[in-house]
């Protein structure tokens, strides 16, 4: 009995591992703003260029919990 080979019809498209999507910090959050400043330094060419650190900071910004919301004036208030 011969083996039947099956193949996926559409090719798989992989993302560029060197392309880092810019994180979206929450407006008014000091922790997010600080991490974003560090991310900008780590993701730009130069002495502080460190893609591993940039990815770690992007994850931190994305996962950082926020136990407050912005009121109609843009001020932080507890949830």
C-alpha atoms as one frame of an Amber mdcrd trajectory, in Angstrom:
protein
   0.000   0.000   0.000   1.469   3.317  -1.093   1.515   6.325   1.199  -0.576
   9.242   0.036   1.073  12.634   0.580  -1.160  15.601   1.252  -0.050  19.192
   1.106  -1.460  22.478   2.241  -2.884  24.393  -0.705  -1.951  27.916   0.421
   1.676  28.777   1.231   2.487  29.758   4.799   3.588  33.366   5.207   5.903
  34.022   8.141   6.401  37.442   9.675   9.809  39.089   9.612  11.437  38.340
  12.985  13.474  41.542  12.733  10.379  43.723  12.327   9.042  44.809  15.716
   5.526  46.184  15.952   5.425  49.384  17.988   3.623  48.834  21.311   0.607
  50.958  22.243   0.984  52.325  25.799  -2.106  53.388  27.744  -2.383  57.172
  27.871  -1.822  58.486  31.395  -0.033  55.368  32.685   3.434  56.263  33.996
   4.605  52.640  33.870   3.587  52.301  30.219   5.201  55.637  29.330   8.482
  54.661  31.026   8.515  51.265  29.289   7.737  52.972  25.960  10.702  55.351
  26.341  12.949  52.365  27.078  11.458  50.482  24.115  12.229  53.397  21.787
  15.883  53.452  22.912  16.229  49.659  22.626  14.582  49.422  19.192  16.531
  52.239  17.491  20.010  51.768  16.019  22.778  53.014  18.289  24.522  52.152
  21.534  21.335  51.107  23.348  20.106  48.908  20.441  18.885  45.621  21.967
  16.093  43.807  20.128  15.644  41.235  22.890  15.039  44.032  25.394  12.718
  45.791  22.928  10.560  42.660  22.579  10.466  42.187  26.366   9.348  45.807
  26.833   6.676  45.505  24.132   5.268  42.457  25.956   5.390  44.331  29.276
   3.455  47.255  27.782   0.864  44.948  26.244   0.351  42.892  29.438   0.635
  45.677  32.032  -2.555  45.691  34.174  -4.518  48.900  34.607  -6.802  49.169
  37.618  -8.048  52.627  36.706  -9.813  54.431  33.898  -9.760  57.944  32.488
 -12.650  60.248  33.369 -14.200  62.803  30.988 -11.349  65.250  31.810  -8.627
  62.687  31.055  -7.741  62.190  34.733  -7.057  58.740  36.181  -9.771  57.436
  38.519 -10.149  54.000  40.209 -12.400  51.452  38.511
